Amino acid sequence: MRQRIRKIGEYQQVCHEFPPVYDENSKILILGSFPSVKSREQQFYYGHPQNRFWKVLAGELGEKIPERIEEKKQFLLRNHIALWDVIDSCEIIGSSDSSIRNVVVTDIRQILEHCQIRNIYANGTTARKLFEKYQKERCGRDIIGLPSTSPANAAYSLERLLEEWNCITDGLGI
């Protein structure tokens, strides 16, 4: 794997190194902003042990929380969920969404052209704002903003996140 991190003062120039998860049966697309340090280390989405993403999805869908990367991929595909991030590369300090600058966005049209995506959801305010700034016009779609599952979003308990994220089941037709 080639090195895709460059230091710029306290910032790092970082590239997204793992692919989106989707197949032709995907019905909804969930977009994050950019992978955390832990996710970049693990080479998969929502790798920080305190991130509640997998707990929330499993709770909404009435399934066991997937643990290994392959289980997570199968969980997403079995439930017709596509997963990616808005940003392909950026300058960032650690995992701080608020520090993101010099953004290069992903091309989510590859998913939208391959699947019958009903709804696009943003995991957090930063993902929603970045989508609206860089992606909305390119893909001609709106996004539904959901509260972040990040441990930094302490204002939301797991129960409150489950209430807010309940709308994804509508997008899946459940």
N, C-alpha and C positions, 0 to 999 in steps of 0.2 A: 504494500500500500504506500503510495507516495505521501510525503508530508504536505499537509494542506493547512498549516497554521503558521502565521507570521506575526511576530511581536511588533507592536506600534505603541511605544510607551507602555501604559498599563493596559491598553487594548490589545486584542489578538485579532488578526484577519483570519477568519475561519470559513471553510467550505463545508457544506452538507455532504456527508460521505456515504449515506445509505439511501436506498431507493424507497419510493412510495410503496405502500401496500394496497393493491386493488386487483380486481379481475373483472371480467365482463358482467358479472352478476352484482357488482357493487351498486347500491342504491343511494347511499349518502356518503358525503366526503367530510371528514373532520380535519381541519387545518390547525396546526399549532404555529407558533412564530418561528422558532429556531431551536434545535436540540440543546438541552442543558449539557453541562460538562459531563455529568454521569451518563447521559444518553449517548454522547459522542464517544465516551470510553467503551460503552457496551455495544455501540453501533446499532442501536435500535431506540425506538420512541419511548418516552416516559420511563426512563431507566432509574430515576432517583427513587429510592425506596419510600420516601414520604409523599411522592406525587400520587394523587388519588385517582388518576385517569383510569387505570385498570379496575380499581374497586368500583368506580362510578359506572363504567360500562357493564361490568359483570352484574352489578346490582340492578341496573335498568333492564337487562336482558334475562335476569334470573338464572345466571350461569355461575360456575366456579371461576374464581379469579385466576387467569392464566399466569404462569410464572416464568417459564422459559421462552426465549424468543420465538421458537417454532410454534409453541402453543399460542402465543399472542397473535402470530400471523394467521394461524388456522381459526382462531376465535374471531378475528376481524372478517376474514373471508366467509366463514360459515354464517356470519350475521350480516353479510352484504354491506360491510363498512369499508370504505377506502380511507386511508390515513396518509397525510403528508404534512409538510410545513410550507408556509408562505415564502420563506427566505431560503435561497440557495447558498448565498455567502454574505458575510457582513463583518464589520468590526464590532467586537463585543468584549466586555469585561466579565470574565467567568460565565455565569448563566443569567446575568441580569438583563431582562428584556428592556428595561429603561435605559440601558447603555448602548443599545443597538444603533449603529450608524453605517453609512455607506452600503446600503442594501442592494443586493442583486437578487431578484425574485425567481422562484421556480416557475416553470411553465405548466400550470395545472390543466391547460387545454388537452394535454396528452391523456389525462384521466377523463375529462369531460367528453372527449371524442371517442373514447373506448367503452364508456359505460353509460347507462341511463341514470345519471345522478339526479335525484329528486330535489335534494336540499344540500347546501353547503353550510357547515357549522364551524364557528371559530372557537377554539379553546382559549378563551381569555381576550381581554380588551386589546392587547398589543396585536394579536393575530388578526382581529377584526379590523382594526385601524390600518394595518399594513395591507390587508386584502383590499380594503376600500380605496386606499391610496394608489396601489400598484396593480392590482389584479382585476378589479371590478370591470373597468372599461375594456380590458383585453379579452375577458371571457364572457362579458355580457350577462353576468349572473349576480344575484345578491347573496349576502351571507347572513346567517343568523348567529348573533353573538351569544355565547354562553360564558358563565364565570369560569375563570381558570381553575384547573385542578391542581395547580402548583402548591407546594407547601408554603410559598410566600403569600398566598391568598388566605391568610388566617381568618379573615372576616367570614368565610364560608365553612361551616362544619360539613362533614360528609353527608349528613341528612339534608342540609340545605342544598348542597350540590346535586344530590339525587332528585330533589324537587325541581330544580332548574333544568337539569339535563333530561328530564322526562320527555321533553318534546322530540328527542331523537327517535323514540319508538313510533311517533306519528310519521316521521320521514321514512321509516322502514316499513310502514304499513302494518304495524303490530297493534 
